[in-house]
Amino acid sequence: MVFLVLLVFGLYLTSCNTPVLESSTPKRFYIASDFLQPKDAILFKDFSKKEKTRVVILNWTADSIEQHYAKFGYSSKFDAVLMKTTFAVNQFATQKILHPIEANYLWQNKDFEAPNKEWITLGIDPYVIAGLKEKKVMHYNDLTWGNKWENKLTPEEMKAFNGAVVYQFGRKNLQNSIKWLKKLQQQIAPAQPMLVAQPDSLADSTALASFYLTRLSKINPKKEVFVYPSQIVRLGAFYDGINFGIARHSSKYITALHFIAFYTQPLNNQKLSKRLHVLPVENPHKQSPFDYQNNYPILFRGSPGEIAPIFRNLSKIEVRIYGGN
């Protein structure tokens, strides 16, 4: 009889998607990430020491994570995800791979969480213009005319950028955002331009600009000259988030909450951001021990949380930008 009661109770917990209880000190905490390597577990050494837990990084693409979960479900290996784009982690939320995070563990600013609280932003990764010969004022509009330039964004990173542009123009001005993104697309140089000599009369129209569009996390600020575009009031740099989510099946839910609590503390968030080459979520107001973070840019209001709903219709919008079916 006691066994039957326990069995029914266990089924009830499963049906409610309640996290499985864990031991007080789990030996390993597995994080699947599309940009970190196994050796990068050392980035979380402070947390590991505090929690007496070994962080293990699984270098998996977003597709690999989805396929693994589809096959193994609640027996999946990873306990959490740390992804370089909001688009990827939002896909996981849509597919019910992630468990909602308790509200008291989230930022006070709701712009840095999923609409239904399945993920949280732990770092800000602005879209920057780099490869410049010297620092100068630039705007994203500079990418829509003149010489062609190189795009160093991945398809997923580009989706987040497109989402930010659509958010800026607003739903009522969707046609304007599509028109602007088409101009941008026309100025992107081919990935492998043909090295064919051009007549002098065509030199200006075929020249490749020295700059390129990328993200802060992908450059070396000590070796590359870059700028945060559109640093004027009411505009600001577009940006994406480095986002963390807890796997729905994980038995390490409490450890995952402790991970969030640890890295949402301002100093710890600044340290983690430094290690990931991004900006802390909160402006340190010149108080960060890391100089580059004190040059905190003006950011456009299109936060990861605000842009996430746009992803629902983004594929249809991109057909109108790039063509295709």
JOJO-V424132 format. One record per residue. N is the residue number from 1. SS is DSSP state (~ for helix, > for strand, _ for the rest). PSI is psi in whole degrees, -180 to 180 (999 if undefined). Layout:
# JOJO-V424132
N;SS;PSI
N;SS;PSI
This chain:
# JOJO-V424132
1;_;-46
2;~;-41
3;~;-41
4;~;-42
5;~;-46
6;~;-38
7;~;-46
8;~;-42
9;~;-40
10;~;-41
11;~;-36
12;~;-44
13;~;-41
14;~;-43
15;~;-27
16;_;1
17;_;32
18;_;133
19;_;141
20;_;139
21;_;148
22;_;168
23;_;160
24;_;-30
25;_;78
26;_;144
27;_;-33
28;>;143
29;>;110
30;>;122
31;>;120
32;>;132
33;>;142
34;_;3
35;_;-10
36;_;149
37;_;163
38;~;-38
39;~;-19
40;~;-1
41;~;-25
42;~;-21
43;~;-24
44;~;26
45;~;-35
46;~;-45
47;~;-45
48;~;-42
49;~;-43
50;~;-43
51;~;-6
52;_;43
53;_;138
54;>;121
55;>;130
56;>;127
57;>;129
58;>;111
59;>;91
60;_;143
61;_;167
62;~;-42
63;~;-39
64;~;-40
65;~;-45
66;~;-45
67;~;-40
68;~;-45
69;~;-38
70;~;-33
71;~;-44
72;~;-17
73;~;-127
74;~;-2
75;~;11
76;_;154
77;_;-32
78;_;148
79;_;-24
80;>;170
81;>;147
82;>;108
83;>;150
84;_;-10
85;_;147
86;~;-33
87;~;-46
88;~;-50
89;~;-29
90;~;-33
91;~;-41
92;~;-41
93;~;-42
94;~;-35
95;_;9
96;_;34
97;_;-24
98;>;149
99;>;137
100;_;143
101;_;137
102;_;135
103;~;-36
104;~;-3
105;~;-3
106;_;166
107;_;154
108;_;-34
109;_;111
110;~;-4
111;~;-15
112;~;42
113;>;162
114;_;152
115;_;-34
116;_;19
117;_;26
118;_;-15
119;>;163
120;>;143
121;>;128
122;>;-5
123;>;151
124;>;129
125;>;90
126;>;151
127;>;116
128;>;159
129;>;122
130;>;177
131;_;14
132;_;155
133;_;-29
134;_;159
135;_;135
136;_;162
137;_;129
138;_;155
139;_;160
140;~;-26
141;~;-25
142;~;-14
143;~;-3
144;~;4
145;_;172
146;_;-150
147;_;151
148;>;155
149;>;169
150;>;136
151;>;116
152;_;23
153;_;144
154;_;165
155;~;-40
156;~;-40
157;~;-36
158;~;-34
159;~;-42
160;~;-38
161;~;-47
162;~;-40
163;~;-39
164;~;-40
165;~;-44
166;~;-40
167;~;-40
168;~;-46
169;~;-28
170;_;158
171;~;-35
172;~;-19
173;~;36
174;~;-38
175;~;-36
176;~;-40
177;~;-39
178;~;-42
179;~;-43
180;~;-43
181;~;-30
182;~;-42
183;~;-42
184;~;-46
185;~;-37
186;~;-21
187;_;-4
188;>;127
189;_;149
190;_;151
191;_;-38
192;_;78
193;_;141
194;_;133
195;_;72
196;_;131
197;_;136
198;_;148
199;_;152
200;~;-32
201;~;-21
202;~;1
203;~;-44
204;~;-38
205;~;-19
206;~;-2
207;_;147
208;>;126
209;>;155
210;>;-18
211;>;168
212;>;159
213;>;129
214;>;-165
215;>;154
216;~;-40
217;~;-16
218;~;5
219;_;165
220;_;100
221;_;-23
222;_;-18
223;_;-20
224;_;136
225;_;127
226;>;163
227;>;150
228;>;116
229;_;162
230;_;46
231;_;62
232;_;158
233;_;139
234;_;-1
235;_;-124
236;_;169
237;>;138
238;_;154
239;>;160
240;>;176
241;>;147
242;>;114
243;>;146
244;>;136
245;>;153
246;>;129
247;>;137
248;_;-31
249;_;-9
250;_;141
251;_;1
252;_;33
253;~;-43
254;~;-42
255;~;-41
256;~;-40
257;~;-39
258;~;-36
259;~;-46
260;~;-47
261;~;-39
262;~;-46
263;~;3
264;_;-3
265;_;132
266;~;-50
267;~;-42
268;~;-37
269;~;-37
270;~;-41
271;~;-46
272;~;-42
273;~;-40
274;~;-43
275;~;-29
276;~;-1
277;_;41
278;_;-172
279;>;149
280;_;156
281;_;-39
282;_;137
283;_;121
284;_;-8
285;_;53
286;_;12
287;_;1
288;_;143
289;_;-7
290;_;113
291;~;-43
292;~;-28
293;~;-22
294;~;-14
295;_;58
296;_;123
297;_;165
298;_;127
299;>;140
300;_;149
301;_;-9
302;_;83
303;_;168
304;~;-42
305;~;-34
306;~;-33
307;~;-25
308;~;-45
309;~;-25
310;~;-27
311;~;-21
312;~;-39
313;~;9
314;~;-36
315;~;-39
316;~;-38
317;~;-41
318;~;-28
319;~;-38
320;~;-22
321;~;-50
322;~;-14
323;_;-177
324;_;-172
325;_;999
